[in-house]
Amino acid sequence: MTVFRTSIPQAPQEEPTLRLLEADGTRHPHEELDAAIADVTAEQMRGFYRDMVMIRAADLEATNLQRQGQLGLWASALGQEGAQIGAGHACRPHDYLVPTYREHGIAWARGIEPWRLLEMFRGVSHLGWDPKALKTHPYMIVLGSQVPQGVGYAMGIKRDGLVDTGDPDKDTAVLTLFGDGASSEGEVSEGFTWAASFQTPTVFFTQNNQWAISVPTSVQTRVPLAQRSRGWGIPSARVDGNDVLGVLAATRIAMDAARSGGGPRFIEAVTYRMAAHTTSDDATRYRPSEEEESWRQKDPIKRLGAHLDSLDEIDDDFVKSCEAEGHDLAMELHHHIHALPDPDPREMFEYVYAEPHPLIEEERAQFEAFQAQFEEDE
């Protein structure tokens, strides 16, 4: 059985879920997935473990900071670290990633410091980071809007001749991420249409965390999300999103296919949003505690840790060192956010167009003149 399937069932039916690691860390063989990560060493797996611990520590501290009034809002990725770290590390440095507002693990895997995320959610940064340098688009807040953006970027890559060259340093693909809730947005369907029609080097990566705020996936769709894209002729696969190795393998296969001219791919990573939708949400009003507990047993960090332990590749000292690093990172974020100066409001004019634009310059001058009036009054 191939990893990515194109057949469309005549009636709604269950979709097989690809998995290399069970919840208890047991490793299953899978010919195609194994081949995709044959080069992954124990040291790299320990790195994935550390990555997930670090981003979880940053995530929890960000939630605390929001409760203390230091952030306007925070969208936690608690429980989704395996899907994000796996997908992020499947990309090459020159691939382009288009995330939504919950992809903190993706940001970490791309070398984006967590304090940059906090500055964005605090409202002191208009962009967060340089998307050209890090090949990662700033967070897209509007649901589904990142999908046509990612497809458009992929069309540009294809027109620039950066697909199917045979040179791994040139061949490029775009990883576009969105949630199960966003999959119901019209822009996602429009993105699928363009990607399929023009065979763009796009990999659509959906984290099905089971809840679109308070709407369960079972209400949103009658068929598994992985089967939706096949109506556009886009091959798709469903993978256990709490299995970082399975996600890494499936995403590598998809990105390789896109880079080599095989057109778009779709991945449904089945995971769970352990926290509320955002810090303005109360998940206890619509979600049973029994469900949360059942998913807590499938935790991606514990799962990889159990696998490494079975290989004698992890010990208490390593676990404690990761936890200590996470604690230090949380403290750094705490001190950083309290020391932030007020932003320069003129920065809002810096990243509107790639090249200087007379209208933007005119608006900047008007804004500076308006601000100067208040300085004169002082």
The 8 nearest C-alpha neighbors of each residue, nearest first, counted from 0:
[[1, 2, 4, 3, 31, 30, 29, 15],
 [0, 2, 3, 4, 31, 236, 30, 32],
 [1, 3, 236, 4, 0, 31, 249, 32],
 [4, 2, 235, 236, 234, 1, 5, 264],
 [3, 5, 234, 235, 6, 236, 2, 1],
 [4, 6, 234, 229, 7, 235, 232, 233],
 [7, 5, 4, 8, 229, 226, 234, 232],
 [6, 8, 229, 9, 5, 226, 230, 227],
 [9, 7, 10, 6, 11, 12, 226, 222],
 [8, 10, 7, 11, 12, 6, 222, 226],
 [9, 11, 8, 12, 222, 7, 221, 13],
 [12, 10, 222, 221, 8, 9, 13, 223],
 [13, 11, 10, 14, 222, 8, 223, 9],
 [12, 14, 15, 223, 11, 222, 16, 8],
 [13, 15, 16, 223, 12, 237, 225, 226],
 [16, 14, 17, 13, 237, 238, 236, 18],
 [17, 15, 238, 237, 239, 18, 14, 236],
 [16, 18, 238, 239, 237, 15, 245, 19],
 [19, 17, 245, 239, 20, 238, 16, 242],
 [18, 20, 27, 245, 26, 244, 28, 21],
 [21, 19, 26, 24, 25, 242, 18, 27],
 [20, 22, 25, 24, 23, 26, 19, 18],
 [21, 23, 297, 302, 24, 20, 296, 298],
 [22, 24, 21, 25, 302, 305, 306, 20],
 [25, 23, 306, 305, 302, 21, 20, 22],
 [24, 26, 21, 20, 23, 306, 27, 22],
 [27, 25, 20, 19, 24, 21, 28, 306],
 [26, 28, 19, 20, 25, 29, 18, 21],
 [29, 27, 30, 19, 26, 33, 32, 18],
 [30, 28, 32, 33, 31, 27, 19, 34],
 [29, 31, 33, 32, 34, 28, 35, 1],
 [32, 30, 34, 33, 29, 35, 2, 1],
 [31, 33, 35, 248, 34, 29, 30, 249],
 [34, 32, 30, 35, 31, 36, 29, 37],
 [33, 35, 37, 31, 32, 36, 30, 248],
 [34, 36, 32, 248, 33, 37, 31, 252],
 [37, 35, 38, 39, 33, 34, 248, 32],
 [36, 38, 34, 39, 33, 35, 40, 32],
 [37, 39, 36, 40, 35, 34, 33, 43],
 [40, 38, 36, 37, 43, 41, 44, 42],
 [41, 39, 43, 42, 38, 44, 37, 45],
 [40, 42, 44, 43, 45, 312, 39, 307],
 [43, 41, 45, 40, 44, 46, 39, 312],
 [42, 44, 46, 40, 45, 41, 39, 47],
 [45, 43, 47, 41, 46, 42, 48, 40],
 [44, 46, 48, 42, 43, 47, 41, 49],
 [45, 47, 43, 49, 44, 48, 50, 42],
 [48, 46, 44, 50, 45, 49, 51, 43],
 [49, 47, 45, 51, 46, 50, 44, 300],
 [48, 50, 46, 52, 47, 51, 321, 53],
 [51, 49, 47, 53, 48, 52, 46, 54],
 [50, 52, 48, 54, 53, 49, 80, 55],
 [53, 51, 49, 55, 50, 54, 56, 48],
 [54, 52, 325, 56, 50, 55, 51, 49],
 [53, 55, 57, 51, 56, 52, 58, 104],
 [54, 56, 58, 52, 57, 53, 51, 59],
 [57, 55, 325, 53, 59, 54, 58, 329],
 [58, 56, 54, 60, 329, 55, 59, 61],
 [57, 59, 55, 61, 56, 60, 54, 75],
 [60, 58, 62, 56, 61, 57, 55, 63],
 [61, 59, 63, 57, 62, 58, 329, 64],
 [62, 60, 64, 58, 63, 59, 57, 65],
 [61, 63, 59, 65, 60, 64, 73, 58],
 [64, 62, 60, 66, 61, 65, 67, 59],
 [65, 63, 67, 61, 69, 66, 62, 60],
 [64, 66, 70, 68, 62, 69, 67, 63],
 [65, 67, 63, 64, 68, 62, 69, 70],
 [68, 66, 64, 65, 69, 63, 70, 62],
 [67, 69, 65, 66, 70, 64, 71, 63],
 [68, 70, 64, 65, 67, 121, 71, 336],
 [71, 69, 65, 121, 72, 68, 120, 64],
 [70, 72, 121, 120, 65, 69, 68, 73],
 [73, 71, 70, 278, 120, 65, 74, 277],
 [72, 74, 278, 277, 75, 62, 65, 120],
 [75, 73, 277, 101, 276, 278, 76, 72],
 [74, 76, 77, 73, 58, 274, 101, 277],
 [75, 77, 79, 101, 78, 74, 80, 103],
 [78, 76, 273, 75, 79, 274, 272, 55],
 [77, 79, 273, 80, 272, 271, 76, 298],
 [80, 78, 76, 81, 77, 82, 270, 271],
 [79, 81, 83, 82, 51, 78, 104, 84],
 [82, 80, 243, 241, 299, 84, 83, 79],
 [81, 83, 240, 85, 80, 79, 84, 241],
 [84, 82, 104, 105, 86, 80, 85, 81],
 [83, 85, 87, 104, 81, 86, 82, 80],
 [86, 84, 247, 243, 246, 82, 83, 88],
 [87, 85, 89, 83, 247, 88, 84, 250],
 [88, 86, 105, 84, 108, 89, 85, 90],
 [87, 89, 90, 85, 86, 84, 108, 247],
 [90, 88, 251, 86, 247, 87, 250, 85],
 [91, 89, 88, 87, 94, 92, 86, 251],
 [90, 92, 94, 93, 89, 88, 171, 95],
 [93, 91, 94, 90, 134, 109, 133, 95],
 [92, 94, 91, 95, 134, 171, 168, 169],
 [95, 93, 171, 172, 91, 92, 173, 90],
 [94, 96, 173, 134, 135, 174, 93, 172],
 [97, 95, 135, 174, 173, 175, 136, 98],
 [96, 98, 175, 136, 149, 135, 176, 174],
 [99, 97, 176, 138, 102, 175, 96, 139],
 [98, 100, 139, 138, 101, 177, 102, 140],
 [99, 101, 138, 140, 139, 102, 98, 74],
 [102, 100, 74, 76, 103, 99, 75, 98],
 [101, 103, 105, 104, 100, 98, 99, 106],
 [104, 102, 106, 105, 101, 107, 76, 54],
 [105, 103, 83, 107, 106, 84, 102, 80],
 [104, 106, 87, 108, 102, 83, 103, 107],
 [105, 107, 103, 111, 109, 104, 108, 102],
 [106, 108, 104, 110, 111, 109, 105, 103],
 [107, 109, 105, 87, 106, 110, 88, 104],
 [110, 108, 106, 107, 111, 105, 87, 133],
 [109, 111, 107, 108, 112, 106, 133, 105],
 [112, 110, 106, 107, 109, 113, 115, 108],
 [111, 113, 114, 115, 110, 107, 116, 106],
 [114, 112, 116, 115, 111, 117, 57, 107],
 [113, 115, 117, 116, 112, 332, 118, 335],
 [114, 116, 118, 113, 127, 117, 112, 119],
 [117, 115, 119, 113, 114, 118, 127, 120],
 [118, 116, 114, 120, 119, 115, 121, 113],
 [117, 119, 121, 115, 123, 116, 124, 120],
 [118, 120, 124, 122, 116, 117, 121, 127],
 [119, 121, 117, 122, 118, 70, 72, 71],
 [122, 120, 70, 118, 119, 71, 123, 117],
 [121, 123, 119, 120, 124, 118, 125, 71],
 [122, 124, 342, 118, 121, 119, 341, 125],
 [125, 123, 119, 118, 127, 126, 122, 342],
 [124, 126, 347, 127, 119, 123, 122, 346],
 [125, 127, 124, 128, 137, 119, 129, 350],
 [126, 128, 115, 124, 119, 125, 116, 137],
 [129, 127, 126, 130, 115, 137, 111, 133],
 [128, 130, 131, 132, 133, 127, 126, 135],
 [131, 129, 135, 136, 134, 133, 132, 128],
 [132, 130, 134, 129, 133, 135, 136, 128],
 [131, 133, 129, 130, 134, 135, 128, 93],
 [132, 134, 130, 135, 131, 129, 109, 110],
 [135, 133, 95, 130, 131, 132, 96, 93],
 [136, 134, 96, 130, 133, 95, 97, 137],
 [135, 137, 97, 130, 96, 138, 134, 98],
 [138, 136, 126, 139, 135, 130, 127, 128],
 [137, 139, 100, 99, 98, 140, 136, 97],
 [138, 140, 99, 141, 100, 145, 137, 98],
 [139, 141, 100, 142, 99, 138, 144, 145],
 [142, 140, 144, 139, 143, 145, 99, 100],
 [143, 141, 181, 144, 140, 184, 139, 145],
 [142, 144, 181, 145, 186, 187, 146, 184],
 [143, 145, 146, 142, 141, 186, 147, 148],
 [144, 146, 148, 143, 147, 149, 139, 97],
 [145, 147, 149, 148, 144, 190, 187, 143],
 [148, 146, 190, 150, 149, 145, 151, 144],
 [149, 147, 145, 151, 146, 150, 152, 144],
 [148, 150, 152, 146, 151, 147, 175, 145],
 [151, 149, 147, 153, 152, 148, 194, 154],
 [152, 150, 154, 148, 153, 149, 147, 155],
 [151, 153, 155, 149, 154, 150, 148, 156],
 [152, 154, 156, 150, 155, 151, 200, 199],
 [155, 153, 151, 157, 152, 156, 199, 150],
 [156, 154, 158, 152, 153, 157, 159, 151],
 [157, 155, 153, 159, 154, 158, 161, 152],
 [156, 158, 154, 160, 159, 155, 162, 161],
 [159, 157, 155, 160, 156, 154, 161, 153],
 [160, 158, 156, 157, 161, 155, 162, 154],
 [159, 161, 157, 158, 162, 156, 164, 163],
 [162, 160, 170, 156, 159, 169, 157, 171],
 [161, 163, 170, 258, 164, 160, 157, 260],
 [164, 162, 259, 260, 165, 258, 170, 161],
 [165, 163, 166, 162, 170, 161, 169, 259],
 [164, 166, 163, 167, 170, 259, 169, 162],
 [165, 167, 164, 168, 169, 170, 163, 161],
 [168, 166, 170, 169, 165, 164, 171, 258],
 [167, 169, 166, 170, 93, 171, 91, 165],
 [170, 168, 166, 167, 161, 171, 164, 162],
 [169, 171, 162, 161, 258, 167, 166, 163],
 [172, 170, 94, 258, 161, 162, 169, 93],
 [171, 173, 200, 258, 94, 201, 257, 254],
 [174, 172, 95, 201, 96, 94, 153, 202],
 [173, 175, 96, 202, 201, 203, 97, 95],
 [176, 174, 97, 203, 149, 204, 96, 202],
 [177, 175, 204, 98, 205, 203, 97, 99],
 [178, 176, 205, 99, 181, 204, 206, 143],
 [179, 177, 206, 205, 181, 180, 207, 182],
 [178, 180, 207, 182, 181, 206, 205, 211],
 [181, 179, 211, 178, 182, 183, 210, 219],
 [180, 182, 143, 178, 142, 183, 184, 179],
 [181, 183, 179, 180, 184, 187, 178, 143],
 [184, 182, 181, 180, 185, 187, 219, 179],
 [185, 183, 181, 186, 182, 187, 143, 142],
 [186, 184, 188, 187, 189, 183, 143, 182],
 [185, 187, 189, 188, 184, 143, 190, 144],
 [186, 188, 190, 185, 189, 143, 184, 146],
 [189, 187, 191, 185, 190, 186, 192, 184],
 [190, 188, 186, 192, 187, 191, 185, 193],
 [189, 191, 147, 187, 193, 188, 192, 146],
 [190, 192, 188, 194, 189, 193, 195, 187],
 [193, 191, 189, 195, 190, 194, 196, 188],
 [194, 192, 196, 190, 195, 191, 197, 189],
 [193, 195, 199, 191, 198, 197, 192, 196],
 [196, 194, 198, 192, 193, 197, 191, 231],
 [197, 195, 193, 194, 198, 192, 199, 191],
 [196, 198, 194, 199, 195, 193, 154, 262],
 [199, 197, 262, 195, 194, 196, 263, 200],
 [198, 200, 194, 262, 197, 201, 153, 154],
 [201, 199, 257, 172, 262, 263, 153, 258],
 [202, 200, 263, 173, 199, 172, 174, 153],
 [201, 203, 264, 174, 263, 265, 173, 175],
 [202, 204, 265, 175, 176, 266, 174, 264],
 [205, 203, 176, 266, 175, 265, 267, 202],
 [206, 204, 267, 177, 178, 176, 207, 268],
 [207, 205, 268, 178, 208, 267, 269, 179],
 [206, 208, 179, 269, 209, 270, 268, 178],
 [207, 209, 271, 270, 272, 206, 210, 269],
 [210, 208, 216, 207, 215, 271, 211, 272],
 [209, 211, 215, 214, 212, 208, 216, 213],
 [212, 210, 180, 214, 213, 215, 179, 209],
 [211, 213, 276, 210, 214, 275, 280, 180],
 [214, 212, 211, 210, 285, 215, 282, 286],
 [215, 213, 211, 210, 212, 216, 218, 219],
 [216, 214, 210, 217, 218, 209, 211, 213],
 [215, 217, 219, 209, 218, 210, 220, 214],
 [216, 218, 215, 219, 220, 221, 209, 214],
 [219, 217, 216, 215, 220, 214, 221, 210],
 [220, 218, 216, 217, 215, 221, 214, 183],
 [219, 221, 222, 218, 217, 216, 223, 224],
 [222, 220, 11, 217, 223, 219, 218, 216],
 [221, 223, 11, 220, 224, 226, 12, 227],
 [224, 222, 225, 226, 14, 13, 221, 220],
 [223, 225, 226, 227, 222, 267, 220, 179],
 [224, 226, 223, 267, 227, 235, 237, 236],
 [227, 225, 224, 229, 223, 228, 7, 222],
 [226, 228, 224, 229, 225, 230, 223, 222],
 [227, 229, 233, 230, 231, 226, 225, 265],
 [230, 228, 232, 233, 231, 227, 5, 226],
 [229, 231, 228, 232, 227, 233, 7, 226],
 [232, 230, 229, 233, 228, 195, 192, 191],
 [231, 233, 229, 230, 234, 195, 228, 5],
 [232, 234, 229, 228, 231, 264, 263, 235],
 [235, 233, 5, 4, 264, 3, 229, 265],
 [236, 234, 265, 3, 4, 266, 225, 264],
 [235, 237, 3, 266, 225, 2, 267, 4],
 [236, 238, 267, 16, 225, 266, 268, 17],
 [239, 237, 17, 16, 268, 240, 18, 267],
 [238, 240, 269, 241, 242, 18, 268, 17],
 [239, 241, 268, 82, 269, 270, 242, 238],
 [242, 240, 299, 81, 239, 270, 82, 243],
 [243, 241, 245, 240, 244, 239, 20, 81],
 [242, 244, 81, 85, 246, 245, 82, 241],
 [245, 243, 247, 246, 242, 248, 85, 19],
 [244, 246, 248, 19, 242, 18, 247, 243],
 [247, 245, 243, 85, 249, 244, 248, 250],
 [246, 248, 85, 244, 250, 89, 245, 86],
 [247, 249, 251, 245, 35, 32, 246, 250],
 [250, 248, 252, 246, 251, 247, 245, 253],
 [251, 249, 253, 247, 252, 248, 86, 89],
 [250, 252, 89, 248, 254, 253, 249, 255],
 [253, 251, 255, 249, 250, 254, 256, 248],
 [252, 254, 250, 256, 251, 255, 264, 257],
 [253, 255, 257, 251, 256, 252, 250, 258],
 [256, 254, 258, 252, 253, 257, 251, 259],
 [257, 255, 261, 253, 259, 254, 258, 252],
 [256, 258, 200, 254, 262, 261, 255, 259],
 [259, 257, 255, 172, 171, 162, 170, 256],
 [260, 258, 163, 256, 257, 261, 162, 255],
 [261, 259, 163, 257, 262, 258, 162, 256],
 [262, 260, 256, 257, 259, 263, 258, 198],
 [261, 263, 198, 257, 199, 200, 260, 264],
 [264, 262, 201, 200, 202, 257, 199, 233],
 [263, 265, 202, 234, 233, 235, 253, 203],
 [264, 266, 235, 203, 202, 204, 234, 236],
 [267, 265, 204, 236, 235, 237, 205, 203],
 [266, 268, 237, 205, 225, 206, 269, 204],
 [269, 267, 240, 206, 238, 239, 207, 237],
 [270, 268, 240, 207, 239, 267, 206, 238],
 [269, 271, 240, 208, 241, 207, 268, 79],
 [272, 270, 208, 273, 209, 78, 79, 294],
 [271, 273, 208, 274, 78, 77, 79, 76],
 [274, 272, 78, 77, 271, 291, 275, 295],
 [275, 273, 272, 77, 75, 276, 76, 282],
 [274, 276, 282, 277, 280, 281, 278, 273],
 [277, 275, 212, 280, 74, 274, 278, 282],
 [278, 276, 74, 279, 275, 280, 73, 75],
 [277, 279, 280, 73, 72, 74, 275, 276],
 [278, 280, 277, 281, 72, 276, 275, 73],
 [281, 279, 277, 278, 275, 276, 282, 212],
 [282, 280, 283, 275, 284, 279, 278, 276],
 [281, 283, 275, 284, 286, 285, 280, 276],
 [284, 282, 286, 281, 285, 287, 288, 275],
 [285, 283, 282, 281, 286, 287, 213, 280],
 [284, 286, 283, 282, 213, 287, 281, 214],
 [285, 287, 283, 282, 284, 288, 290, 213],
 [288, 286, 289, 290, 285, 283, 291, 284],
 [287, 289, 291, 290, 292, 286, 283, 293],
 [290, 288, 292, 287, 291, 293, 286, 294],
 [291, 289, 293, 288, 292, 287, 294, 286],
 [290, 292, 288, 294, 289, 293, 295, 273],
 [291, 293, 295, 289, 294, 290, 288, 296],
 [294, 292, 290, 295, 291, 296, 289, 297],
 [295, 293, 297, 296, 291, 292, 290, 271],
 [294, 296, 292, 297, 298, 293, 291, 273],
 [295, 297, 294, 293, 298, 292, 22, 301],
 [298, 296, 22, 294, 295, 299, 241, 302],
 [297, 299, 295, 301, 296, 300, 302, 78],
 [300, 298, 241, 302, 81, 301, 242, 303],
 [301, 299, 302, 303, 298, 304, 48, 51],
 [300, 302, 304, 298, 299, 303, 305, 297],
 [303, 301, 24, 299, 305, 22, 300, 304],
 [302, 304, 306, 305, 300, 301, 24, 307],
 [303, 305, 301, 307, 302, 306, 300, 308],
 [304, 306, 24, 308, 302, 303, 307, 301],
 [307, 305, 24, 303, 309, 308, 304, 25],
 [308, 306, 310, 312, 304, 309, 305, 313],
 [307, 309, 311, 305, 313, 310, 306, 312],
 [308, 310, 306, 307, 311, 305, 312, 24],
 [309, 311, 307, 312, 308, 306, 313, 41],
 [312, 310, 308, 309, 313, 307, 314, 306],
 [313, 311, 307, 310, 308, 41, 314, 309],
 [314, 312, 308, 307, 311, 317, 315, 304],
 [315, 313, 316, 317, 318, 312, 308, 311],
 [314, 316, 318, 317, 319, 313, 320, 308],
 [317, 315, 319, 314, 318, 320, 313, 321],
 [316, 318, 320, 319, 315, 314, 321, 313],
 [319, 317, 315, 321, 320, 316, 322, 314],
 [318, 320, 322, 316, 321, 317, 315, 323],
 [319, 321, 323, 317, 322, 318, 316, 324],
 [322, 320, 324, 318, 323, 319, 49, 325],
 [321, 323, 325, 319, 324, 320, 326, 318],
 [324, 322, 320, 326, 325, 321, 319, 327],
 [325, 323, 327, 321, 326, 322, 328, 320],
 [324, 326, 53, 322, 328, 56, 323, 327],
 [325, 327, 323, 329, 328, 324, 322, 330],
 [328, 326, 324, 330, 329, 325, 331, 323],
 [327, 329, 331, 325, 326, 330, 324, 332],
 [328, 330, 326, 332, 57, 327, 331, 60],
 [329, 331, 333, 327, 332, 328, 334, 326],
 [332, 330, 328, 334, 333, 329, 335, 327],
 [331, 333, 335, 329, 330, 334, 114, 336],
 [334, 332, 330, 331, 335, 336, 329, 337],
 [335, 333, 331, 337, 332, 336, 330, 338],
 [336, 334, 332, 338, 337, 333, 331, 339],
 [335, 337, 339, 338, 333, 334, 332, 69],
 [338, 336, 334, 335, 339, 333, 69, 332],
 [339, 337, 335, 336, 334, 340, 333, 341],
 [338, 340, 336, 337, 335, 341, 123, 118],
 [341, 339, 342, 338, 123, 337, 343, 336],
 [340, 342, 123, 339, 343, 344, 122, 124],
 [343, 341, 123, 344, 340, 124, 346, 122],
 [342, 344, 345, 346, 341, 123, 347, 124],
 [345, 343, 346, 342, 347, 348, 341, 123],
 [346, 344, 347, 343, 348, 363, 349, 367],
 [345, 347, 349, 348, 344, 343, 125, 350],
 [348, 346, 345, 349, 344, 125, 350, 351],
 [347, 349, 346, 345, 350, 351, 363, 359],
 [350, 348, 346, 347, 351, 345, 352, 355],
 [351, 349, 352, 348, 353, 347, 346, 126],
 [350, 352, 348, 349, 353, 347, 359, 354],
 [353, 351, 354, 350, 355, 356, 349, 359],
 [352, 354, 350, 351, 355, 356, 349, 131],
 [353, 355, 352, 356, 351, 350, 349, 357],
 [356, 354, 352, 357, 353, 360, 359, 349],
 [355, 357, 359, 358, 360, 354, 352, 361],
 [358, 356, 360, 359, 361, 355, 362, 363],
 [359, 357, 361, 360, 356, 362, 363, 355],
 [358, 360, 362, 361, 356, 357, 363, 348],
 [359, 361, 363, 357, 358, 362, 364, 356],
 [362, 360, 358, 364, 359, 363, 357, 365],
 [361, 363, 359, 365, 364, 360, 366, 358],
 [362, 364, 360, 366, 361, 365, 359, 367],
 [365, 363, 367, 361, 366, 362, 368, 360],
 [366, 364, 362, 368, 363, 367, 369, 361],
 [365, 367, 369, 363, 364, 368, 362, 370],
 [368, 366, 370, 364, 369, 365, 371, 363],
 [369, 367, 371, 365, 366, 370, 364, 372],
 [368, 370, 366, 367, 371, 372, 365, 373],
 [369, 371, 367, 372, 368, 373, 366, 374],
 [372, 370, 374, 368, 373, 369, 367, 375],
 [373, 371, 375, 370, 374, 369, 376, 368],
 [374, 372, 376, 375, 371, 370, 377, 369],
 [373, 375, 371, 377, 376, 372, 370, 369],
 [376, 374, 372, 377, 373, 371, 370, 369],
 [377, 375, 373, 374, 372, 371, 370, 369],
 [376, 374, 375, 373, 372, 371, 370, 369]]
